[in-house]
Amino acid sequence: MASVFLYHVVGDLTVGKPELVEFCETETVEAAIKAIGDSTECGIPVWKRKSHVGIENSEMRQQRFVGILNSLDIVAFFAKSECLEDHDKALKTPVSEVVVPNNYLLRQVDPATRLIDALEMLKHGVKRLLVRKSVVWQGMSKRFSILYNGKWLKNIDTSGSSNNLTGGSNRPSSSSTTSARDKFCCLSREDVIRFLIGCLGALAPLPLSSISSVGAINSNYSSIEASSAAIEVTQKLPEDPSAIAVVEQSQDGQYKIIGEISASKLWKCDHLAAAWALANLSAGQFVMGVEDNVSSRSLQDFSVNQAAGNNNLANGGGSTRPKKFSSRSIGFNPGNTSLGVSRSMYRGRSAPLTCKVTSSLAAVMAQMLSHRATHVWVTEDESDDVLVGVVGYADIMVAVTKQPSHVVPPPARPTENSGIVNDIHN
């Protein structure tokens, strides 16, 4: 196993992370759309409001966590007939009526938790890590911390040599320690992947291996036929990744991907426009777009917010006017509504993010991060659109933590601070 997983701790990933601001389940869906626009992985953790004043323990905080709300959840909610009939009421709906409860998606961990232990949680379904923000790191750099297995510098006597290393200037006062006891930050799987991509040298030769050879391709994905009604995706929304491939079956029986309906694609869209499309169009039309002047269908009018410089209804402001549905309303490029047209129409945000079975693990990681996507669809090497599977965050974490046939022991540490090192190994 790469030493990067043994010598790094969760606290190493919290540098520069802002303090957690809890989003309460009593907030409106309108407020949630604004929060999701600034979030990672297209979703926000939702919490129950504190029932008491003061510092709470980890168990109490875990019990207050409700689940994670993403863009696809909101669009699916808006696509209900009662929401389409009354937009204002839908926007003012409490988040508690929309979020899917799942208390397992977030776990509170100590900053001293080994990175390998955090990865085990994340690859088995946890999507967020709640970490207490540290007041001070004494004696050595956070990035190259050798403390792991539940050990932490706060448990070490700093009155001796380690205090000399810091000159005593970094020792926190009791008041500052108390004030930071209830301050947390939230790490997403995207944060972990960004950290790992900066450590590719330590993971060699794995990053240059193909995703097929390391077993990162997940063939258990959700899909829908392009000719099916798009609203069918709301019958059972996928959890991880929150995405449905829109496919067409070729004459030889293979399924070709033409687009996707996902939280990633709907992240910063006009949610009400997308909901109307989801309720009234086929899956193929949803991902390919419909022209403003289309006359082959009787597309009903709906009100869209025309606030200058803002394409999202929930961001408030501006007047409304009737407008025919357009794929521009949900951030997609318009195209021909015929399903038998060339793949060349799929450009911009409407194009599914794909890679080949021979693509390297490092390339797929970089692709996901550069597009702020939670997944990449995998196609055959010989074809650009024959769908094979999908690679998500959990699949990458499973691949990078696979045990090799033999484990190289960690290198010996310098003799300085040897007492600390010995304490760790004991």
SVG drawing of the C-alpha trace seen along z (x, -y; Angstrom):
<svg xmlns="http://www.w3.org/2000/svg" viewBox="-52 -43 71 54">
<polyline fill="none" stroke="black" stroke-width="0.4" points="0.0,0.0 1.3,-3.5 2.9,-5.2 0.8,-8.3 -2.2,-6.6 -0.3,-5.7 1.6,-8.9 -1.2,-11.3 -4.2,-12.0 -7.6,-13.7 -6.3,-16.9 -3.9,-17.3 -6.9,-17.8 -8.6,-20.6 -6.1,-23.3 -8.0,-26.3 -11.4,-24.7 -14.1,-27.1 -16.0,-26.6 -19.1,-24.5 -22.4,-26.5 -25.2,-24.1 -28.2,-24.1 -31.3,-23.5 -34.2,-21.3 -36.6,-24.0 -35.1,-26.2 -36.9,-26.5 -36.1,-24.7 -35.4,-28.2 -32.7,-28.7 -31.3,-25.2 -30.9,-26.0 -28.7,-29.0 -26.6,-26.9 -26.2,-24.0 -24.8,-26.4 -21.9,-27.1 -21.5,-23.5 -19.2,-20.6 -20.5,-17.4 -23.8,-19.2 -25.3,-18.7 -25.5,-20.1 -25.7,-18.3 -29.0,-19.0 -29.3,-19.2 -32.0,-19.3 -31.9,-22.4 -30.1,-22.2 -32.4,-21.5 -30.1,-23.0 -27.5,-25.7 -23.9,-24.8 -21.3,-22.2 -22.7,-18.9 -20.9,-15.6 -20.3,-13.7 -23.2,-11.3 -25.7,-14.2 -24.3,-15.9 -24.5,-12.7 -28.2,-12.2 -29.0,-15.7 -27.7,-15.0 -30.6,-14.2 -29.1,-13.6 -27.7,-15.2 -29.8,-17.2 -28.7,-17.5 -29.9,-19.2 -31.5,-16.1 -33.6,-15.6 -34.9,-19.2 -35.7,-18.9 -37.5,-15.6 -39.6,-17.3 -40.4,-20.2 -41.5,-17.8 -44.5,-16.7 -47.8,-18.0 -48.7,-20.0 -45.4,-21.8 -45.6,-22.6 -49.1,-24.1 -47.8,-26.3 -44.2,-27.4 -44.2,-29.8 -45.5,-27.1 -42.9,-24.6 -40.1,-27.1 -41.3,-27.8 -41.5,-24.1 -39.4,-23.1 -36.3,-21.1 -37.4,-18.4 -40.1,-17.4 -37.6,-16.9 -34.4,-15.5 -34.1,-11.8 -33.1,-10.8 -29.9,-8.9 -27.9,-9.4 -25.0,-7.2 -23.8,-9.6 -21.9,-11.8 -19.5,-10.7 -17.7,-12.8 -14.0,-11.9 -11.1,-13.1 -8.4,-15.1 -5.9,-12.4 -7.8,-9.7 -5.5,-8.0 -6.2,-8.8 -6.5,-5.0 -9.3,-4.7 -11.1,-7.7 -10.9,-6.2 -12.5,-3.0 -15.5,-5.0 -15.8,-6.9 -15.6,-3.9 -18.4,-2.2 -20.9,-4.9 -20.0,-7.9 -20.0,-11.1 -19.0,-13.7 -16.5,-13.8 -17.1,-16.2 -13.8,-17.2 -13.1,-19.5 -11.0,-22.4 -7.6,-22.3 -6.3,-25.3 -2.6,-24.6 -0.2,-22.1 3.0,-21.9 6.5,-20.6 6.0,-19.7 4.2,-20.4 0.6,-19.2 1.3,-17.9 4.1,-15.6 2.7,-14.6 3.9,-11.1 1.2,-10.8 -1.5,-8.2 -3.4,-5.4 -5.3,-7.6 -2.2,-9.5 -2.1,-13.3 0.3,-16.0 -2.2,-17.2 -1.6,-13.9 2.2,-14.5 3.9,-16.5 4.9,-19.7 6.8,-21.2 10.1,-19.7 11.7,-19.3 8.6,-19.9 8.0,-23.2 11.5,-24.2 10.8,-23.4 7.9,-25.8 9.5,-28.4 6.5,-28.3 4.7,-30.8 2.2,-28.4 0.8,-27.2 -2.9,-28.1 -4.4,-29.7 -7.2,-27.9 -9.7,-30.4 -8.8,-29.9 -8.9,-26.1 -12.4,-26.3 -13.7,-28.7 -12.5,-26.2 -14.0,-23.1 -17.3,-23.5 -15.9,-24.6 -16.0,-22.1 -15.3,-21.9 -16.8,-19.4 -14.7,-17.4 -16.2,-15.9 -14.9,-13.1 -13.9,-15.7 -11.5,-17.2 -10.0,-13.7 -9.5,-13.2 -7.8,-16.6 -5.4,-15.7 -4.6,-12.3 -4.0,-13.8 -1.3,-15.8 0.3,-12.6 0.4,-10.7 4.2,-10.0 3.6,-8.2 0.9,-6.0 3.0,-5.0 2.6,-3.0 -1.1,-2.8 -2.1,-6.2 -0.8,-5.3 -2.7,-2.0 -5.9,-1.8 -9.2,-2.0 -10.1,1.5 -6.9,3.1 -7.4,1.6 -11.0,2.6 -12.4,-1.0 -15.2,-0.5 -18.6,0.0 -21.0,1.9 -23.9,1.5 -25.2,-1.9 -28.7,-3.4 -29.9,-4.0 -33.0,-5.0 -34.0,-4.6 -34.0,-7.8 -37.5,-7.2 -38.9,-6.7 -40.5,-9.5 -37.9,-11.5 -40.2,-11.5 -39.5,-7.8 -36.1,-8.6 -37.9,-10.0 -39.4,-6.6 -36.2,-5.5 -33.3,-8.1 -29.9,-6.5 -27.7,-7.3 -24.1,-7.0 -23.4,-8.5 -26.7,-10.5 -26.9,-10.0 -28.8,-8.2 -27.4,-7.5 -29.7,-8.2 -29.1,-5.5 -30.1,-4.3 -30.0,-0.7 -28.2,-0.1 -29.1,2.5 -26.5,4.9 -28.0,4.7 -25.4,2.4 -26.4,-0.6 -24.9,-3.9 -24.9,-6.8 -26.3,-10.1 -26.5,-12.1 -27.3,-11.9 -29.8,-13.2 -27.7,-13.9 -27.1,-16.1 -23.9,-17.3 -25.6,-18.4 -28.4,-20.1 -26.1,-21.6 -26.5,-25.3 -29.5,-25.1 -32.9,-26.7 -34.5,-24.1 -38.1,-24.9 -37.4,-24.8 -35.6,-21.5 -38.5,-20.1 -41.0,-21.1 -38.8,-19.3 -38.5,-16.3 -42.3,-16.0 -43.2,-16.7 -40.4,-15.4 -38.8,-12.1 -35.3,-11.4 -33.7,-11.9 -35.4,-15.3 -34.4,-16.3 -30.7,-15.8 -30.6,-16.9 -32.7,-20.0 -35.7,-21.6 -35.5,-24.7 -37.5,-27.8 -39.4,-27.8 -40.2,-24.0 -43.7,-23.5 -44.0,-19.7 -45.1,-19.7 -47.5,-21.8 -45.2,-23.0 -47.0,-24.9 -45.9,-28.3 -44.2,-28.6 -42.8,-31.6 -39.1,-31.9 -37.1,-34.5 -35.4,-37.0 -33.2,-38.7 -30.2,-40.2 -27.1,-38.0 -28.9,-35.2 -30.4,-32.1 -31.6,-30.6 -35.2,-31.2 -34.4,-30.7 -31.7,-33.4 -34.5,-36.0 -35.1,-39.3 -36.3,-40.3 -39.6,-40.0 -41.2,-37.0 -42.7,-36.6 -44.1,-33.6 -41.6,-31.8 -41.5,-28.5 -39.3,-25.8 -35.8,-25.8 -32.8,-23.7 -31.0,-27.0 -33.1,-27.3 -31.5,-24.4 -28.0,-25.1 -28.0,-22.7 -27.3,-23.6 -30.4,-23.2 -30.4,-20.6 -32.6,-18.6 -35.4,-16.7 -35.0,-13.7 -33.3,-10.9 -31.7,-9.6 -29.3,-12.4 -25.5,-12.6 -23.7,-12.6 -22.1,-15.9 -25.0,-17.8 -23.8,-16.8 -21.7,-19.7 -21.3,-21.9 -23.1,-21.0 -25.4,-18.6 -22.6,-16.3 -22.0,-13.3 -18.5,-13.2 -16.9,-10.0 -13.6,-8.2 -12.3,-4.9 -11.7,-1.6 -8.0,-2.1 -7.9,-5.6 -5.5,-5.9 -6.7,-6.3 -4.9,-9.6 -6.5,-10.9 -10.0,-10.1 -9.3,-11.7 -8.1,-14.9 -11.1,-14.8 -13.6,-14.6 -11.9,-17.4 -11.6,-19.7 -15.3,-19.3 -16.4,-19.3 -18.2,-16.0 -19.0,-13.2 -18.5,-10.5 -17.3,-9.7 -19.1,-7.3 -16.9,-4.6 -17.1,-3.6 -15.5,-0.9 -12.0,-1.7 -13.1,-1.1 -16.3,-3.2 -17.0,-6.7 -20.4,-6.0 -20.9,-2.3 -21.5,-2.4 -19.5,0.0 -19.9,-1.4 -19.2,-4.4 -16.4,-5.5 -17.4,-7.4 -15.5,-8.7 -16.1,-5.5 -14.8,-3.4 -11.5,-5.4 -11.1,-5.0 -11.6,-1.3 -8.9,-1.1 -6.3,-3.2 -6.6,-1.3 -6.3,2.2 -3.6,4.1 -0.7,5.1 0.8,8.6 3.4,7.4 3.6,4.3 6.8,2.3 7.4,1.3 7.5,-2.5 11.0,-4.1 12.8,-4.7 12.3,-8.1 15.0,-10.5 16.4,-10.1 15.1,-13.5 11.9,-13.2 12.4,-9.5 10.4,-9.3 7.3,-10.4 7.9,-7.9 8.4,-5.1 5.3,-6.0 3.3,-5.8 4.7,-2.3 4.0,-1.1"/>
</svg>
